[in-house]
Every structure is written in C-alpha cells, then in structure tokens.
Amino acid sequence: MTSISLPARCDRAAAEALWPELVAAMGSGATAIDGSAVAQIGQAMLQLLVSARRSGNGATIIASAALREAAQLTGLEAELFDEGDL
C-alpha cells in the first residue's frame, strides 16, 4: 500500500505539487492518504481527493478535524470517507 501525507495547508499550490505523486501512487494499488495534519484545505485539494477516491483501486483517507469539517460543509463527506469512518 502506498502512503501519501498531506501538508497542513492544502491550497491550490499543494494540490498541484501533490498531483504527480498521487497519479503515480494510484497506478500501483491501494493508496492511503494521511490528512491528519491538515489545518486548512481548499476546493482544489478536495477535488483531487475525490478524484483519488474514484480512481484505480481508490484511496483511504485519514482525516483531521479541519478536513472532515470542510468535507461536511461542501457535502463531500460520503464521497471522501468510508461509511465506518463517518
């Protein structure tokens, strides 16, 4: 399983920097995305995470409170997290 850690500030620049690593990881099986350090997250990173969940073998996301709150506010909670994680 490939593991990718998200930075504390997940803005558009962070999403652009993470995209190549995520694409490479998605082609090699299951992917775990560690978002436990996320303090701020923008729409670009949320879109990238949705794409990761829908692509290849999908991705498991470990969320910080800020990431979970942003997902809830945007209506993406069910899209980003497994039912048991909600």
C-alpha positions as CSV (number, residue, x, y, z in Angstrom):
1,M,0.0,0.0,0.0
2,T,1.3,3.4,-1.0
3,S,1.0,6.2,1.6
4,I,0.9,9.9,0.9
5,S,0.9,12.6,3.6
6,L,-1.0,15.9,3.1
7,P,0.6,19.1,4.3
8,A,-1.0,21.4,6.9
9,R,-2.0,23.9,4.3
10,C,-3.8,22.2,1.4
11,D,-4.2,25.0,-1.1
12,R,-4.1,25.0,-4.9
13,A,-0.3,25.0,-4.9
14,A,-0.2,22.0,-2.6
15,A,-2.7,20.2,-4.9
16,E,-0.6,20.9,-8.0
17,A,2.5,19.7,-6.2
18,L,0.8,16.5,-5.0
19,W,-0.9,15.6,-8.2
20,P,2.0,13.8,-9.9
21,E,2.7,11.8,-6.8
22,L,-0.9,10.8,-6.4
23,V,-1.2,9.8,-10.1
24,A,1.9,7.5,-9.7
25,A,0.5,6.0,-6.5
26,M,-2.9,5.3,-7.9
27,G,-1.4,3.1,-10.6
28,S,0.4,0.8,-8.0
29,G,-2.6,-0.5,-6.0
30,A,-4.2,0.7,-2.8
31,T,-3.4,4.1,-1.6
32,A,-3.6,5.6,1.9
33,I,-3.8,9.4,2.2
34,D,-2.8,10.8,5.6
35,G,-4.6,14.1,6.1
36,S,-4.3,14.1,9.9
37,A,-2.0,17.2,9.8
38,V,-4.4,19.2,7.6
39,A,-5.3,22.6,9.2
40,Q,-6.6,24.4,6.0
41,I,-8.0,22.8,2.8
42,G,-9.2,24.4,-0.4
43,Q,-11.5,23.3,-3.2
44,A,-8.7,22.2,-5.4
45,M,-7.4,19.7,-2.9
46,L,-10.9,18.5,-2.1
47,Q,-11.4,17.8,-5.9
48,L,-8.1,16.0,-6.0
49,L,-9.1,13.8,-3.1
50,V,-12.5,13.0,-4.7
51,S,-10.6,12.0,-7.9
52,A,-8.3,9.8,-5.9
53,R,-11.2,8.0,-4.2
54,R,-12.8,7.4,-7.6
55,S,-9.7,6.3,-9.5
56,G,-7.9,3.0,-9.7
57,N,-8.3,1.0,-6.5
58,G,-9.5,4.1,-4.7
59,A,-7.9,5.6,-1.7
60,T,-8.4,5.6,2.0
61,I,-8.3,9.0,3.7
62,I,-7.3,9.6,7.3
63,A,-8.8,13.0,8.1
64,S,-8.0,15.8,10.6
65,A,-10.9,17.7,12.1
66,A,-10.4,20.5,9.6
67,L,-10.5,18.1,6.7
68,R,-13.6,16.4,8.0
69,E,-15.3,19.8,8.6
70,A,-14.5,21.0,5.1
71,A,-15.9,17.8,3.6
72,Q,-19.1,18.2,5.7
73,L,-19.5,21.9,4.7
74,T,-19.1,21.0,0.9
75,G,-21.3,17.9,1.0
76,L,-18.4,15.6,0.2
77,E,-18.3,13.6,3.4
78,A,-19.8,10.5,1.9
79,E,-17.6,10.9,-1.2
80,L,-14.4,11.1,0.7
81,F,-14.8,8.8,3.6
82,D,-15.9,5.2,4.1
83,E,-19.1,4.7,5.9
84,G,-17.4,3.3,9.0
85,D,-15.2,6.4,9.2
86,L,-18.1,8.9,9.4
